[in-house]
Amino acid sequence: QASRQESLPEHLPPVTVVMLAHNQASSLQSSLPGFLCQDYPVRFEVMVVDLSSTDDTFGLLEDMETLYPHLHHTFVPSTARDVSLERLGLMLGIKAASFDHIVFTSPECTPVSPHWLRWMTAPFVRSGVQIVLGPTRYDCPSGLKSFFMNWQQTLWLLWATRHRPYCSGFANVGYHRSLFQQQQSFSSHAYLLAGAIDIMVNHSGRSGNTAVCLHPDANVSMAASRFSWPDYRLFYM
């Protein structure tokens, strides 16, 4: 279901925004205010999961929580070994969330509009919708990387509008907690190090329970790094 409506529903659900952070204090300092100052008519919170950072992430979050009471954080202990920190962090974030409707994003992203959260949660009010896929605007120093990442995103977004989702980005995805519980957390792919949100959408997404929100205000902007030589070799192959 592709959502292009120009009006928002009157009643929106309370929502938790979850992001994972690892040594990204500077990114959090610049991006968090955009998420925390969303114009949202009902309760919402931002949950940051610290993946054993060694920079000033903890101190920054402690300071910001005094300014924003709806900002919360938890952490993955540094003693965690032989597990995917991404999956463990997502599991902790989902379980710590106060609300069943969750939107995943990244400290490297910034919402393009103060109404971003309204548009990302609006499809949830439709019957049966449990996953919402939103677009990410990649602003990379490399024109090639910007083109490739935006083109790749266009492929899976269009496929999700016409058939069923087969993957997603990691920076702008809405998800209902009941789907996570139905999958028994990450038991089917706990051995993989990355790609948790992609696989969650791939395993749970259906044409009837997934919506794609294409409104311009539903975008997040992400400044990705330049290509490295291994990147060039990979894309050439």
C-alpha positions, 0 to 999 in steps of 0.5 A, spaced: 500 500 500 503 506 497 501 512 502 501 519 498 495 522 501 495 529 503 492 529 509 493 526 516 488 522 520 486 525 526 488 519 531 495 517 531 498 512 536 503 513 541 510 511 538 517 509 540 523 511 536 529 507 536 536 508 534 543 504 535 549 508 537 556 506 537 561 512 538 557 517 535 556 522 540 557 528 535 552 525 530 547 524 536 548 531 538 546 534 531 541 529 529 537 528 536 534 535 537 530 534 530 527 527 532 526 530 539 522 536 537 517 533 532 510 536 532 507 529 534 500 530 537 500 524 542 505 521 546 512 519 543 519 517 546 526 516 543 530 510 545 537 510 544 541 504 545 548 505 546 553 499 543 558 499 548 561 506 546 568 509 548 567 516 546 562 521 550 556 518 548 553 516 555 555 523 558 551 526 552 545 522 553 545 523 560 545 531 559 540 531 554 535 527 558 535 533 563 533 537 557 528 532 554 524 528 558 522 523 553 529 521 551 531 515 554 537 510 553 539 503 555 546 500 553 549 493 551 554 491 556 561 491 553 562 484 556 557 481 550 561 477 546 560 472 540 553 475 539 551 480 534 551 487 537 546 490 532 541 484 534 542 485 541 541 492 541 535 492 537 532 487 542 534 491 548 531 497 544 524 494 542 523 491 549 525 497 553 520 501 548 514 504 552 509 503 546 508 497 541 509 502 535 516 503 533 520 507 528 527 505 527 532 510 525 540 512 525 544 517 529 547 519 522 540 521 519 536 527 520 528 528 519 527 533 513 520 535 517 517 536 524 512 532 521 516 526 519 513 522 525 506 523 523 507 521 516 511 515 518 506 513 523 499 515 519 499 508 515 498 504 522 491 507 523 489 503 517 487 496 518 492 490 518 498 495 517 504 493 521 510 495 517 511 502 514 517 503 509 519 510 509 524 513 504 531 515 506 535 521 502 542 519 501 547 525 501 554 523 499 560 526 497 561 521 492 555 522 486 556 515 484 555 512 491 549 517 492 546 514 485 547 507 487 544 507 494 538 511 492 537 507 485 537 501 490 532 504 494 527 505 489 527 498 487 525 495 493 520 501 495 517 500 488 517 492 489 513 493 496 508 497 493 506 492 488 508 486 490 511 484 497 517 487 501 523 483 500 528 488 504 528 495 507 533 500 509 535 501 516 534 508 517 526 509 516 522 503 518 516 503 522 514 496 525 509 493 530 512 490 536 507 484 535 511 482 529 517 481 533 514 477 538 511 472 533 518 471 530 521 469 537 526 475 537 531 473 532 532 466 533 531 464 526 537 469 524 541 470 530 548 468 528 548 473 522 552 479 524 548 485 521 542 486 517 537 485 522 531 490 520 532 487 513 531 480 515 525 482 520 521 486 514 523 480 509 520 475 514 514 478 516 512 483 510 506 481 506 502 485 501 497 486 506 501 488 512 506 493 509 505 500 507 510 505 503 509 512 505 512 516 499 510 523 502 516 528 502 515 529 509 516 522 511 524 522 508 530 522 513 536 525 510 543 521 511 550 523 510 553 517 507 561 517 507 565 516 501 566 510 497 572 506 499 576 502 494 573 495 496 566 499 495 568 500 488 571 493 487 564 490 490 560 495 485 564 493 479 563 486 480 
